[in-house]
Amino acid sequence: MQVSVVTLFPDRVADVVRYGMPRVAVEQGALRLSLINPRDHTDSPSRRVDDRPFGGGPGMVMEAEPLARAIATARAAGAGPVLALSPQGARFDQAWARRLAALPAVTLVCGRYEGWDARLQDAGVIDAELSVGDVVLSGGELGAMMVIDACARLLPGVLGNAASPVEDSFSAGLLDHPQYTRPVQWRGWAVPEVLLSGDHAAISRWRRQQALAHTWTKRPDLLEGLSLSPQEQEWLRAYIAQQVDEAKR
Ligand code: 9D3
């Protein structure tokens, strides 16, 4: 997968491939990161890429031309869809990560200041916008890094992907079950007995029940889109009944 990032802070974005799965993906040749700085695409002697907003108001707006030229550079190299990181975008989630990781190439455009000249959208230079959540960041770079990190760990052929099932269909869509490691007793707290039993069927069942219970408690919205097996629906009914019971007492 070829990822091109248009950013005023290329060094910052480059950091994402220095650690973890994105680093492994680059080393394996599954991921290639190109960084393009709009400052290298301005005619202005001061390399200025922003200007004051028409109509007034605080802050600065990124000019259309340096961004359009930077994006054209990426497009010429076979850039795939051009996605801009912006607070106004569609929410980037795991479904987006799966879709993007399946593409041969994608270009990510990072805004700074109050955003970019809206004519970039009108002119079709930007294909879509992505947001990484309802939070105000100071620019698109952290968003682009999130996209790269999420995609890198899904790329086929990346060492480690086969060994530790990244998106185990068994657990997909649910929160994780709790994990424990040594010691068996820690400050008076024991590891759940079942995990020490060696009974793998019982362990899987317990983990699945825990995942369901945690998801219902902390993120019930995640359960909406899932189709649970009759067995799982029964577990969840029992768990909910037990919670209601405890609440009454
Ligand atoms: C919504 C706030 N805007 C109204 C005055 C100003 C503004 C805030 C932050 C304009 C740009 C930005 C920079 N943010 C991003 O570039 C960004 C972002 C984000 O702020 N939140 C969630 N996802 C993203 S992706 C890119």
Boltz pocket constraint, residues with backbone or C-beta under 6 A from the ligand:
constraints:
  - pocket:
      binder: B
      contacts: [[A, 85], [A, 86], [A, 87], [A, 110], [A, 111], [A, 112], [A, 113], [A, 114], [A, 115], [A, 130], [A, 131], [A, 132], [A, 133], [A, 134], [A, 135], [A, 136], [A, 137], [A, 138], [A, 139], [A, 140], [A, 141], [A, 143]]
      max_distance: 6.0
